[in-house]
Amino acid sequence: MEQTIEFIKENHTYLVDGKKVPSITELIELMIPSKYVGIPDLVLKNACEYGIQVHQEIDDYIKSKEELYKTIEARNVIKFIFPRYGIKPMLSEHIVAYKINDLVVAMGTVDLIYRNKDNLFGIADYKTTSAFYEDMVEAQLNLYAILCEQSLKIDISELNCIRVHGDTRKIKSIEIKKTQYLDFLNKALEKWNENQKSGKKWK
């Protein structure tokens, strides 16, 4: 039977048949200690809001091809990163799901699914902060690769983190470790389900 999937954008919540399922971000936070402890809430809030704006401007451009972006970060992705590295956007801000026994148990939103110079599929995540935490990015992109391959029936051949912050415009290749992160995903789901049963929300 087809499940009903809802995404509540305001608080980034995924519902399946009216019941919350964990996001990839939430599952990573269960397994990897937070790097943001001690950073003031207002600083985190402002950085998050700016990152959302940049993501939205890139998404709007990909879908409309109109150059209406205002942030330097969006401009650097569109005018520098995409052409220089031969990135041909296919899907932007695309929701993907992970199923066990045909039931959706986790979801996520992939910043970018693209074809590269060799016409192979890759996925990328935009990072707009000055700090870069490779362990979290590696987990995020590998988990998204697993969900993309299951949901879209495509082979993901490369993972990239697109880093844009002010004048910084870099692309960081991330190693594909899908076997390792499939185990990571299933352990995180077990932990999440245990926490739900015990009434805990987080770790």
Secondary structure in CASP SS format (residue, H / E / C, confidence):
PFRMAT SS
TARGET T0000
AUTHOR 0000-0000-0000
METHOD secondary structure of the structure
MODEL  1
M C 1.00
E C 1.00
Q C 1.00
T C 1.00
I E 1.00
E E 1.00
F E 1.00
I E 1.00
K H 1.00
E H 1.00
N H 1.00
H C 1.00
T E 1.00
Y E 1.00
L E 1.00
V E 1.00
D C 1.00
G C 1.00
K E 1.00
K E 1.00
V E 1.00
P C 1.00
S E 1.00
I H 1.00
T H 1.00
E H 1.00
L H 1.00
I H 1.00
E H 1.00
L H 1.00
M H 1.00
I C 1.00
P C 1.00
S C 1.00
K C 1.00
Y C 1.00
V C 1.00
G C 1.00
I C 1.00
P C 1.00
D H 1.00
L H 1.00
V H 1.00
L H 1.00
K H 1.00
N H 1.00
A H 1.00
C H 1.00
E H 1.00
Y H 1.00
G H 1.00
I H 1.00
Q H 1.00
V H 1.00
H H 1.00
Q H 1.00
E H 1.00
I H 1.00
D H 1.00
D H 1.00
Y H 1.00
I H 1.00
K H 1.00
S H 1.00
K C 1.00
E C 1.00
E C 1.00
L C 1.00
Y C 1.00
K C 1.00
T C 1.00
I H 1.00
E H 1.00
A H 1.00
R H 1.00
N H 1.00
V H 1.00
I H 1.00
K H 1.00
F H 1.00
I H 1.00
F H 1.00
P H 1.00
R H 1.00
Y C 1.00
G C 1.00
I C 1.00
K E 1.00
P E 1.00
M E 1.00
L E 1.00
S E 1.00
E E 1.00
H E 1.00
I E 1.00
V E 1.00
A E 1.00
Y E 1.00
K E 1.00
I E 1.00
N C 1.00
D C 1.00
L E 1.00
V E 1.00
V E 1.00
A E 1.00
M E 1.00
G E 1.00
T E 1.00
V E 1.00
D E 1.00
L E 1.00
I E 1.00
Y E 1.00
R E 1.00
N C 1.00
K C 1.00
D C 1.00
N C 1.00
L C 1.00
F E 1.00
G E 1.00
I E 1.00
A E 1.00
D E 1.00
Y E 1.00
K E 1.00
T C 1.00
T C 1.00
S C 1.00
A C 1.00
F C 1.00
Y C 1.00
E H 1.00
D H 1.00
M H 1.00
V H 1.00
E H 1.00
A H 1.00
Q H 1.00
L H 1.00
N H 1.00
L H 1.00
Y H 1.00
A H 1.00
I H 1.00
L H 1.00
C H 1.00
E H 1.00
Q H 1.00
S H 1.00
L H 1.00
K C 1.00
I C 1.00
D C 1.00
I E 1.00
S E 1.00
E E 1.00
L E 1.00
N E 1.00
C E 1.00
I E 1.00
R E 1.00
V E 1.00
H E 1.00
G C 1.00
D C 1.00
T E 1.00
R E 1.00
K E 1.00
I E 1.00
K E 1.00
S E 1.00
I E 1.00
E C 1.00
I C 1.00
K C 1.00
K H 1.00
T H 1.00
Q H 1.00
Y H 1.00
L H 1.00
D H 1.00
F H 1.00
L H 1.00
N H 1.00
K H 1.00
A H 1.00
L H 1.00
E H 1.00
K H 1.00
W H 1.00
N H 1.00
E H 1.00
N H 1.00
Q H 1.00
K H 1.00
S H 1.00
G C 1.00
K C 1.00
K C 1.00
W C 1.00
K C 1.00
END
